[in-house]
Amino acid sequence: DAIVAAEPEPLEYVRVCDAFGTGYFYVPGTETCLKISGYVRTQLNYSENFADDGTDLNSFTRGQLVFEAKNDTEFGALSSAIVINAETDAGTYLDAAWISIAGFDVGNYYTWWDNDLSGETDSLSSNDTSLNGIRYTYDGGTFQVGVAVEELEDASSIFGNSGNGNDDVGAGGLIGFSLGGVKATIIGNYDFNVEEAAFRAILTADIGPGTLGIAGIYATDANYYWDVSEWTVAAEYKIQATDKLFITPAAQYFGDIDFVNVDAWRVGVTAGYQITEGLRTLATVNYTDADEAGNSVTGSSDSRWTGFVRLQRDF
């Protein structure tokens, strides 16, 4: 019999997927769209009289990889994300990984407390903001509402095994509003381990050449979501000086730090510059002053300077 050579199978080249935004491409042979992004960051930190090793200057470098996969289903878009960090002195670790469909997020996701003001002066969350849980968010365009139940990682050890046994569970809700250049978000969470709650509100508005941001937090007592002070207020104004340069002066006041009668205030400024496409730098300097030393905001001193200089390549 004559020998017949098999025809080579045609190659399927990578196709661009524009259904979910820029950067996505079809996984060959499927209708799944994949996006790979991330950054390389190197940073020099300064913290006056606060570092555990007795030094004021510390540097670190981090590489982050983000894998996002999306495809259409009868329930809407099915999405998943994996975020991997590799960092000096911290090794390689999974920062987050979750599945999203029909308004639900399930897995290890970034909680609502991960979103804060744009500058680097404010402090508006406590502990890890990447948690295992399930949440539902309804987004009606100008109006958003959501509920969440989350596992509070190591909550018992954070509060010295105090609280209601080992109930390391938190529940929360979100109400959001956005219209034009104005956006407002209110979140509230309850920590079942210590049976305490925390509430946070953030308002941003485009005014003049920049964006005004205002935030406030109140906690019934120390809990996983907020354990710094009984209350705090923060404000900033991000000025877009040029297409590449922004400057953000900011201030924050802490009332009853560590839930005792000690207050503190902080002022600072953050500046960022887009050097070229994919390469940017960021710098901040902040001064914090407290009524007395020995608190979680200023440490062993009653005041301190902090800041950092960062160079970051995004892709």
C-alpha positions in Angstrom: 0.0 0.0 0.0 1.1 3.5 -0.7 2.3 5.6 2.3 0.2 8.7 2.7 1.7 11.5 4.9 -0.7 13.0 7.4 -1.5 16.6 6.8 -0.1 18.9 9.5 -2.8 20.5 11.7 -3.1 24.2 11.2 -1.7 26.5 13.9 -4.1 28.6 15.8 -2.5 31.9 16.5 -3.3 33.9 19.6 -6.3 36.1 19.0 -7.0 39.4 20.8 -10.1 39.4 23.0 -11.6 42.8 23.4 -14.8 41.8 25.1 -13.5 42.5 28.6 -11.1 45.4 28.0 -7.5 45.8 26.9 -4.8 43.2 27.5 -6.9 40.1 27.1 -6.3 37.3 24.6 -8.1 34.0 23.8 -6.6 30.9 25.3 -6.0 28.8 22.1 -8.8 26.3 21.5 -11.2 27.9 24.0 -13.5 30.9 24.4 -11.7 31.9 27.6 -10.0 35.3 27.7 -6.8 35.6 29.7 -4.9 38.6 30.9 -1.4 38.6 32.5 -0.3 41.8 34.3 1.7 42.9 37.3 4.6 45.1 38.4 8.1 45.1 39.8 8.5 47.5 42.7 11.6 48.6 44.6 11.2 50.9 47.6 13.3 52.6 50.3 11.3 53.2 53.6 12.1 55.6 56.4 10.5 55.3 59.8 12.0 57.3 62.6 12.7 55.4 65.8 10.1 52.7 65.0 11.8 49.8 63.3 12.2 46.6 65.3 15.8 46.2 64.2 16.8 49.6 65.4 17.3 51.1 61.9 15.4 53.9 60.4 16.0 52.9 56.8 14.8 49.7 55.2 14.5 48.7 51.6 12.5 46.0 49.8 11.7 44.7 46.3 8.5 43.0 45.2 7.3 41.3 42.1 3.6 40.8 41.5 1.9 38.6 38.8 -1.8 38.8 38.2 -3.7 36.2 36.1 -7.2 37.1 35.1 -9.5 34.7 33.1 -13.0 35.6 31.8 -15.6 34.1 29.6 -19.3 34.6 28.9 -21.9 32.2 30.4 -25.7 32.0 30.7 -25.2 33.6 34.2 -23.1 36.5 32.8 -19.4 36.8 32.8 -17.4 34.2 34.7 -14.2 35.6 36.1 -11.3 34.4 38.2 -8.1 36.0 39.4 -4.9 34.8 40.9 -2.4 37.3 42.5 1.1 36.1 43.3 3.7 38.2 45.2 7.4 37.5 45.5 9.1 39.8 48.0 12.5 40.1 49.7 12.4 38.9 53.3 8.8 37.5 52.7 9.3 34.9 50.0 6.7 34.0 47.4 3.1 33.8 48.5 -0.5 33.8 47.2 -1.9 37.2 47.9 -5.4 36.6 46.6 -7.4 34.1 44.4 -11.1 34.3 43.8 -14.0 33.4 41.5 -16.7 35.9 40.4 -20.0 35.2 38.8 -23.5 36.9 38.8 -22.4 39.4 41.4 -20.8 36.9 43.8 -17.1 36.7 44.8 -15.9 33.5 46.4 -12.4 32.7 47.6 -9.6 34.8 48.9 -10.5 38.3 47.7 -9.6 41.9 48.6 -12.2 43.1 51.1 -13.9 46.5 50.9 -11.5 47.7 53.6 -8.7 47.4 51.0 -10.0 50.4 49.1 -9.0 53.7 50.7 -7.9 57.2 49.7 -5.4 57.6 46.9 -2.5 59.1 48.9 0.0 57.5 51.2 -0.7 59.6 54.4 -3.9 58.0 55.6 -4.4 54.8 57.5 -7.9 53.4 57.1 -7.8 49.6 57.8 -6.3 47.1 60.2 -4.7 43.7 59.7 -4.9 41.7 56.4 -7.4 42.9 53.9 -7.2 39.8 51.7 -9.6 37.2 53.3 -11.4 34.0 52.5 -15.1 34.6 52.2 -18.2 35.0 50.1 -19.9 38.2 49.2 -22.6 39.5 46.9 -22.5 43.0 45.3 -25.4 44.5 43.3 -24.1 47.2 41.0 -26.9 49.3 39.5 -24.5 51.9 37.9 -25.1 54.9 40.2 -26.0 52.7 43.2 -24.2 49.7 44.7 -25.1 47.5 47.7 -23.4 44.4 49.0 -23.2 41.8 51.8 -20.2 39.7 52.9 -19.2 36.9 55.3 -15.5 36.3 55.8 -13.0 34.2 57.8 -10.9 36.6 59.9 -7.5 35.0 59.7 -5.7 34.5 63.0 -8.2 36.9 64.7 -8.0 35.0 68.1 -4.2 35.4 68.2 -4.4 39.1 67.2 -6.5 39.8 70.2 -4.6 37.5 72.6 -7.2 34.7 72.3 -9.7 37.0 73.9 -13.3 37.3 72.7 -16.0 34.9 72.0 -14.0 31.6 71.7 -12.7 30.8 68.2 -15.5 32.5 66.2 -13.0 34.1 63.7 -15.9 35.2 61.4 -16.8 38.6 60.2 -19.9 39.9 58.4 -20.4 43.2 56.7 -22.4 45.3 54.3 -21.7 48.1 51.7 -23.7 50.9 50.3 -22.2 52.9 47.5 -23.2 55.8 45.2 -21.4 57.3 42.2 -22.6 60.0 39.8 -20.3 62.1 37.6 -17.2 63.1 39.6 -18.8 62.3 43.0 -18.4 58.9 44.7 -19.4 57.8 48.2 -19.0 54.4 50.0 -20.2 53.3 53.4 -19.2 50.0 54.9 -19.9 48.3 58.2 -18.4 45.1 59.6 -19.0 43.0 62.7 -16.3 40.9 64.3 -18.0 37.9 66.0 -14.8 36.9 67.8 -14.7 40.1 69.9 -18.4 41.0 69.3 -17.4 44.5 68.1 -18.2 46.5 65.0 -16.4 49.1 62.7 -17.9 51.5 60.2 -16.1 53.5 57.5 -17.3 56.2 55.0 -15.3 57.6 52.1 -16.4 60.5 49.8 -14.4 61.7 46.8 -15.4 64.6 44.5 -13.7 66.1 41.5 -13.3 69.8 42.4 -11.2 72.3 40.4 -7.9 70.9 39.2 -8.0 67.8 41.5 -10.0 65.4 43.6 -11.0 66.0 47.2 -11.2 62.9 49.4 -12.7 62.7 52.9 -12.9 59.6 55.1 -14.0 58.7 58.6 -14.0 55.5 60.8 -15.8 54.7 64.1 -15.3 51.4 66.0 -17.3 50.3 69.1 -14.0 48.7 70.3 -10.9 47.1 68.9 -11.7 44.5 66.3 -10.2 42.8 63.2 -11.3 45.5 60.8 -10.2 48.5 62.8 -8.1 48.4 66.0 -6.1 51.6 65.9 -8.4 54.1 67.6 -12.1 54.6 68.6 -12.5 57.1 65.7 -10.5 58.8 63.0 -11.1 61.4 60.2 -8.8 61.9 57.1 -8.8 64.3 54.2 -6.7 64.8 51.1 -6.7 66.8 47.8 -5.1 65.2 44.8 -3.8 67.9 42.5 -3.1 66.7 38.9 -0.4 69.3 38.3 0.5 68.0 34.8 -0.3 65.0 32.7 2.5 63.1 34.4 2.8 64.7 37.9 0.3 64.7 40.8 0.7 66.1 44.3 -1.5 65.0 47.2 -1.4 66.9 50.5 -3.3 65.1 53.3 -4.1 65.1 57.0 -5.6 62.6 59.6 -6.7 62.8 63.2 -6.9 59.8 65.5 -9.3 60.0 68.5 -8.7 57.7 71.5 -5.7 55.7 70.2 -5.8 52.1 71.4 -9.2 53.0 72.8 -7.7 55.0 75.6 -7.7 58.8 76.2 -4.8 59.5 73.8 -5.2 61.5 70.5 -2.8 62.0 67.6 -2.7 63.9 64.3 -0.8 63.4 61.0 0.1 65.6 58.1 1.9 64.6 54.9 2.3 64.9 51.2 2.6 62.3 48.4 3.9 63.0 44.9 3.9 60.7 41.9 5.5 61.1 38.4 5.0 59.0 35.3 8.5 58.8 33.9 7.5 57.0 30.8 5.0 54.4 29.7 5.1 51.6 32.2 7.5 53.3 34.6 6.6 55.6 37.4 7.9 56.8 40.7 6.1 57.7 44.0 7.4 59.5 47.1 5.7 60.4 50.4 6.7 62.1 53.7 4.5 62.2 56.8 4.8 63.6 60.3 2.7 62.2 63.2 2.3 63.7 66.7 0.6 62.1 69.7 -0.4 63.3 73.1 2.1 60.8 74.7 4.5 58.0 73.7 3.8 54.3 73.8 0.9 53.9 71.4 0.3 52.0 68.1 0.5 55.2 66.0 3.9 56.7 67.1 5.4 53.8 68.9 7.9 54.5 71.7 8.1 58.2 70.9 5.4 60.9 71.0 6.1 61.9 67.4 7.9 60.5 64.3 8.6 61.1 60.7 7.9 58.4 58.1 8.1 58.2 54.3 9.3 56.2 51.3 10.6 56.6 47.8 9.4 54.0 45.2 10.2 53.1 41.6 7.7 50.8 39.9 7.5 49.2 36.5 3.9 48.2 35.5 3.0 45.8 32.8 
